[in-house]
Amino acid sequence: MSTISQAERSRLLRKYPEVFRSSFVKRHGLVLGVGAAVLYLLFCWIFFNVGPALQNGKWDRAAIYVQDWYSWRATPRLRFGEDGTITPQWSSRGQYPADHAIDWLVPNADGLTASFGSDADRLDISTSQVDVYLGGAVYPVTITSDAALAPENTPPQIVQDGSKVLVDYGFAGQAEIRDNQVYVQRRFFGWANFLYDPTSPLWGNDLFDTIGLIATGQGPLVLKEWLGNKAWQHGDILTKLMQTLVMAFVGTLLATLFAFPLAFFAARTITPNRAANWLMKRFFDVIRSVDMLIWALFFTRGFGPGPIPGIAAIFFTDTGALGKVYAEALENVDDKQREGMKSVGASPMAVNRFGVVPQVLPVFVSQSLYFWESNTRSATVIGAVGAGGIGLKLLEAMGTNSDWDKVAYMVVLILLVVFLFDNISTAIRQRLIGQ
């Protein structure tokens, strides 16, 4: 390998100084960028108290909420009567029909037995003592006039919490033993009464039974009972979902119809007037700079809850965003077609109609379809602040803190709708502008 002389080296250095003497930023830019990013993340970690927030997080509660997404809890309160009787009281959701025999909650000689999967994990409940069975071992909890007292040397699943005793059976459920009642949470995999509520004549029929009913010509009854399910409210949820879709479609359509002509005034190559261009672009900036959620709050105060505020919020935000996108597309059209139209004496309206619109129309439609697809998701969020739709229904279910299975159901519906509209929008865009 030959070496160059000092004179040749000096000549190359004078001729190409940028090759041999790169700037400090070019030589150390990567290291500086990584260091700045690490420092910024460290600053955010300290400024937002990320460490204490993670440490103080209610992770056990979060785990329960996640379990509630794919399972359900039967939650009777077993109240003690003065005459020694034990009366189950159920929540308003109505998980079982009245006077229905429950296989995991049965009478015994002294009161009731609540089973948590097997005889080895159960509660034998009376008004004076609750025998807690864990893995076959029994731990008697004494009931006094003002407290429930656990025995000594209990396993970690049994905790004395003040005047009450907490029992944890894992996924199968929990129990809270007090001096006057036992609050039981019995968990089961799946969604209870998803098809029919306990008051329905079809209650107890599973999916295969339902298919058989449809095959025998009872489809209208099945649809009526399913939509009228008082526990899951399928009819109301689907109605709210349709409101969300209508909000997204109508809001995007109105924004497209308004942004289309206004974009011609904002494009400097179409309207050679600086004042008109500047004013129209600033108008687009103003209405799109306000977030859709803020517009929804504003219109909700003015029109009250319902789909109208949601449509107006989408309309205002998308008019500004689409107007800006349309104007940029118009400013980048090929002038050859316009010049050709002008050369034959066409009017300005005809020039734009036949020389500009055919070029930008596929882009305009593609952008509007994308916004429509995005607004299907956004309409759910703005619905939660009072604009109606499934977002409001979702917020109500989360507010109860006990309907997380219904929350999961609505989330699945939203995901399916977004997936469907994403594929429809993509297919139409590909037909318009190609692969």
Secondary structure, DSSP 8 states (H G I E B T S, - for coil): -----HHHHHHHHHH-HHHHS--HHHHHHHHHHHHHHHHHHHHHHHHTTHHHHHHT--HHHHHHHHHHHHEEEE--EEEE-TTS-EEEE--TT--S-TT--BTTEEE-SSSEEEEEEETTEEEEE-SSEEEEEETTEEEEEEE-SS-EE--SS--TTEEEETTEEEEE-GGGEEEEE-SSEEEEEEEEES-TTSSS-TTSTTTT--HHHHHHHHHTT-HHHHHHHHHT-TTT-HHHHHHHHHHHHHHHHHHHHHHHHHHHHHHHHH-TTTS--HHHHHHHHHHHHHHHHS-HHHHHHHHHHHH-SSHHHHHHHHHHHHHHHHHHHHHHHHHTS-HHHHHHHHHTT--HHHHIIIIIHHHHHHHHHHHHHHHHHHHHHHHHHHIIIII-SHHHHHHHHHHHSS-HHHHHHHHHHHHHHHHHHHHHHHHHHHHHH--
